[in-house]
């Protein structure tokens, strides 16, 4: 199978750890779903939401509801052998219960389609992945490549403008998602902060996702800012 992890931002296993046939990967342009060994690739700009849901099964409900009373009556009027009536009744009750109980699903809604993946359970890592995915897609609805915002104070912003280059910290610098940036724009910084939009097209910048002190995945930028790049130069 083709290696899909070369530009992976985040990934999670759908069933159990190290199950390579059931996992989700998030790249800078798409969500890759591998379910039972089959790969589906969805562009991020097409995703409307990702969520968990409970899906009931109508056929077991209908069959259990229809045959359950029949076998229950047969059990008392002896129209069918008691062992068969009892077994049929119990199977009908079980089918009805399984239909009502349903199954948890990972549901991805796109502009034209809905994909559902049945799950035995929902791990904390999968919950965090879905929450992270929703934060990303809600802020980048019109973007084909994930965009983030790097905060710079006045001194560093002037250094970039005057020298044309700015080295980022070796440990990386935390960025804002588009959703977070839109919220920050409403706050007043009195001109003390500047936010440069950056993405994976910048040749001298690498964006990685690392867990912060709370365990939440956060985007961090590594490398060098250069005004030779048209994307950066247009913002100065």
Beta strands, then each sheet from edge to edge (+ up, - down):
strand 1: 8-13
strand 2: 23-27
strand 3: 30-35
strand 4: 38-43
strand 5: 47-55
strand 6: 103-110
strand 7: 114-119
strand 8: 147-153
strand 9: 165-167
strand 10: 173-177
strand 11: 193-199
strand 12: 205-211
strand 13: 217-226
sheet 1: 1+ 2- 3+ 4-
sheet 2: 5+ 6- 7+
sheet 3: 9+ 13- 10+ 8- 11+
sheet 4: 9+ 13- 12+
end
